[in-house]
């Protein structure tokens, strides 16, 4: 469902509330909440921009601006960097705390106004001024408690400080890179401004960001923006819960689908199910979860990003996540706009086979199927009454089918390019030989060498055959050198975006040099599995091989063999390993199957858990690719918001009138008056 339609659906749902005044209050609250976010996000980003601009100005004011930037200059800048880190911390803290205060007030206003309006309508003689002051005091206490609450041992203030320190270090790293590149202070100042605004460095140094790697985030302020989005969203929800606890008309909270929630899924089911007899999607007072639909993963689960596999705790904010459209099962890259982490003690649900491993919270959303795919919760699958169900291992990737691939100054037939890259990345190297020439070697000997010779017969440059295969080409060599050596090798984008058919051509070629095929059987379970195995010492290439495997329509499993310093036997000989070895298995099964009452297939059970859990909210789809203990799976996520649910206004006013006449006749109001109202005023 498009974003505007989701937004319209939520508006219509709120408007459908029989109490039109309450409906208007809820719409105003949601509007005001979104307005706070829209005001604060650019303001927060500007804090970082201004800090970088002031450092850049200090750079330009250094003496000898026509000379190269030296380490002495950098030492002079440390005071400037420290000053700006402090500025970022102070200004970000003030802005976010103000935002939290405003969000809590906005979230609580509808239910406050409902109570005050009903008291006035019933002509109850209470001190409204002092009651509203009491509400304001409750807001202040809620914000202070929220500000001091710890996650992973850190308060909100601590996390803002960490981000200011990260900004200081990132700016320092940009400057250090300028030093190493021999750039003058004006150029480095321009680099810093370009990095903070655009996430890139100087055009004349196009690979500078790659050289700096994870030392700097792609977006200096993104982590702070994500923190604000997450904290504001939680504060809005919890303001409803905390204010509801002292409001006699409050029954519970209704879950509303996030406006960035485009596809029907388990959240739709939970938002429409009447679990407590209070209406669709309503959790009763005192039983509201801390997080809407806490669809979280345990602390050893990783998520696949455009930078490879990452533990959730190691995400820095600007990654793209490999996601699946639950309707079409097509894969695509999407961003995420919220991050969840908290300590969880209780039962989690495990889904496990020899090649599948997932541990999630009970409400976690799962894409499952029998004859058709559907969205359900982990708890529903634990209590599954049918004989079978399946969980997807792979998805649909379209990719591109180019007529020709231009690379290294040459034009390749796509199949030839895929075979060449597979052979080269598995068993090749590039060496400068003399001016304007590189030697490109594929070191395959013995059995299998002739296949490579035949496959590369249509190479757009000459292939010489001796003990090994050799090519000599300057521009091609220049590009291949960028792909790294040995444990640093990676696969170029020209391969990663291809169609499944061409990806398979690449994978077959790679495996021909650095892998093998095998069949594994389990006699006791009467199961057999055909596997294709790939080997690499490069962490990045291992991640990419798995990505290509899933794009080709299979699923990978990973195993890190601690082989550094050991002798390992390969199809082309025995070698002493300088690095640990990644082994990636390609498996053909499209799904993991559960069979009730049988030993084979998925084992689903509750397990005790006491530790951190994590999740992210994707911009769309809400299905992401994860890995646990080397085993991959497609699973879900979501983060929605809540609106308060109250007694019918007319009934509540009638209760107030009866209570005023005879306090003992309405127990819940008498209890509220004695234990809440008197304490507040």
Phi, psi and omega in degrees: 000129180300157184302316183294329179288321177297316178299316180296322180297317179296319179298315180296323179296317179293319180295337182284352178300132185298328177278097186296324179295319177296320178301317178296321178298317181294320178295319178296320180296316179294319178299314182293324177297313179296325178295322177298314178299317182293329177283320190278328182297311176294328178295320178293317178298322181294328177303317180288319178299314181296321179298314180295322179296321179292322176295318178298322177296318177298323177299314183293335181274357178296152176291157178060049183294345178274349181266179179284150178285129183247172178292333175296321175300317182298319179298323178294333181276348183301321179297320178295316180296319179295318178301317183287328174297318178295320178298315179300316181297309184297313184288322178294318179299314181297317181294312183292322178294321174299317179298317179299318179299315180293319181294317179299318179296317180294316182296326184274342189301316182301317183285329174296312182294327176299314182293312182297316179298320180292320178298319179292319180297323179277357179058045177278127184280074177252162178275095186293325179296312181291328177296316179292324175297322178296320175300319179297321178295321177297319177301313181300315179297321180295318180295316180298318178295319178296319181296326184266351180296140182256145169228129185054033178080005184239135172282172176302317179299318178300318183290325176294320178298316178301321181290325177294323177293321177297322178296317179300314181294322180296315178296321178296320180294323177298317180294318178298323177297322176299320177299310182297334182270359178072031183266152180275174189294326179295317179295318181293322176299318178294321176302314183297315179296319179294322180296313184293325182277322190240351182074016179228162175250188193307139180298328181284354174234069190296339182259012185296318180297321179295321180293327180283337174058223184282001181298329178232141175287157179291333180228114189298325186260358187299319182298320178293320178297319180294319178300315181297316180300314182295312183292321179295318179298317179292322180296320178301312181295314185287336176295325177295315182296312186293320179288326178298330182296337181245016181245119185291342181272351185283128179257327183167196182232140179258133180279130177246139179291138177304145177296344177259030185248083194277339187246139175300137182198201183299329179296322175299318180296314181291327180284348180246347181284139177263088188279335186234016180070020182249359182123170184300126172069021185260129171261132187285161182306128179091350180239021178285130176295153178300319180243136174302127180044073186290075184275082190239159180252157179288176191283350178258000177284138177250158176239146183270126182238175176290358174249011179103191180288136179221138165296146180304322182293343182262001178295139181253352169120329186257009180290157166260143183252136175286119188236165178233132173288117186293342180277316184256346185063019176281139179273145175202162178267131177224158175272179175226146187241008174204155184226133182237132172210135178198164179275133183235129174235122181154200181272129169247168185245128183255133172242120191212137166221188176297337184230018180217133183208115181218133177229115189222163175290156187302325181277004184301136183277135185233135171273115184226171181200160169235274171268330177231159179279147177209165177254134179215187178254160177300322180297320179297323179287328175298322182263020185303129182262349178282177183275330182215159162205166181229151174241137185286142175255338184221180181217201182246126176236131181268305180065190184239153178238079183289153176283331179211150177241121178266126184203131176060036179075010182235160174246120185253144161295137185307316181296320180294318179298316181296318179293315180301314181295321178298313179295316184294312183292333178278323191215029184236170176205160179232133184226132173291133183250313176202181185308131175059035177207140172238144172263126179249123187237137169245114195269035178275128178234168175067216183299133180097346181295319184296326178299318180295317178302315180294318183293333183259019181297332182258024175300142180282007172221156186296137175249119178263138183245120172229226173300326175232186178258135184231145171224152180230113182199127186290305185294320177297317178298321178302316181289320182293326178300325180294342181279358174087176179242142169045246187289358178252001185297151174213164185266134183289158180300331180301332177273318189298333183263008184283171179290161177305322181300313181287326176300319179298324177298315178298312183298319179298319180293316179300314183293332178300325181262327187224059178175189177195171176253146177206159177241130180248135179236147174239100186300318184294331181259357181055046180239150176221145181221130175265123182242148170245127189249138177238145179237142172198150174266357182268119177300316182296317181290327175299316177300315183292323177299318177298319178299317179294323179298315181289327176292332180281354177103013179243191172223143180260156166232147185243145173215127178263111181272117181284081189247004181302126181084359181254160175271132182233135181267128176242175181295335181253016175140179178250132185228149171274125188275134175268348182216161173296156188244125173275133174243119182247124180260133175257121184243147189272336186298131180280337187219157168259127187254141171257131178235112181299132174076007179243153182282337181276162176086192184298137170253120183246123182205158173278142176226148176287142181216140177214095183179187180284146171233156189219158170194167172230155174259115179284156179293333178198172177076307179064023170235128183226163183263125184232165180220136176224125182053039177083357184252132188260156180201155170261129181211179194248177176201165170184161173209114184245188181232172187235156171230147182287150175242130185237170170299157173301133186300315181297317179295320180295317178297319177300317178298319179298317180296317178296319181296321180298323180285321183215089186308324183286352183278344180230091189301317186293329178283323177296320177296318178297316182298316184283323189256345180242300185303311182297329178288322183289314186270000000 
